[in-house]
Amino acid sequence: MAYLYGIRFSSLFLWLSVSSVARGASDTGNSPGLPMVINTWGGPFTAATDAAYLSLQKPETSALDAVELGCSTCEANQCDGSVGYGGSPDENCETTLDAMIMDGATMKSGAVAALRRVKEAISVARAVLEHTTHTLLAGDFATDFAVQNGFTAQNLTTEASAASCEQWRATNCQPNYRINVTPDPASACGPYQPLALNSSDQAAYAESLQSRGKPEGYDTISMIAISAQGAMAAGTSTNGAGRKIPGRVGDGPITGSGSYADGEVGGCGATGDGDIMMRFLPCYQAVENLRRGMSPGQAAEDAVRRMVRKYPEVQSGIVVVNNKGEHGGAGSGWTFTYAYRGGAMNGTAVVSVPPVNGAVADL
């Protein structure tokens, strides 16, 4: 699956891209101009950057339109297997989708979580934003809403995802996300039964809640678009963590975690271990850091370091852009990349960001 053990297709693309590997490189005065699109990851994700940027050349296209189009491009292309149908099947071999979209002027967002049997997750999220006063719909009820709004229900499983699931079962369901259950999830499939824990011994209890190694990689497209007039929007789309427990929702559809936009200040997009990242709302933190006067790179690094202090091995990536189009990023546990295109640029550039903690996932 995508980015397993830190192997990244996008590293091949970097040879053909603009790359910045020095953490100390200035991220002030680096705006390419408006309109601008910026998103997590290079490689196949740059098709989304280009589609969103080119759409903004038409004056009738809004920042929301561009984000929806960009994320939809990755959904249709199944970017690296981590976005859209047929990727990251859960324990039941089903692909479910998470997405959100946010308007930086009204601060209103719409999102879907654990969306089943509908391919166009980012567009359903926009329908939540525009046709309800809610923020988040989940599961089968999100599917019902999608169908009511004209989307088609269909099977999201592909031959490849079904085959990968059979292989996973044949290897005793490894890896998985179960802990403190019987039979031993490190060597057996379920069904599982919970083991009683003693929370009075704080040290032992904390140890018992730790994850077991690094299950399959997780990735996301998170995108921020700024129109020529300065309007801003952000969005995220993902099929989540491979082999997840059915019903699991990551950080992608959580406003302020997967992405965030405040047109007065800036925007942020995130990717990585969503189960950890959503505990910190890193994109909300990063945008507030901009409000406090930090540069985009500083804002991103501060948000990442807050997570690393508690979870030193967390894999994360944050891209931040202010309302001028100045941008920066930070990550941990792997070499993170982000892509951008703005102003009069003839192509998308990809920036490589080394991990703040100096540790990279095993190759």
Disulfide bonds with the S-S distance in Angstrom:
Cys74-Cys79 2.14
Cys93-Cys165 1.74
Cys173-Cys189 1.87
Cys268-Cys283 2.21
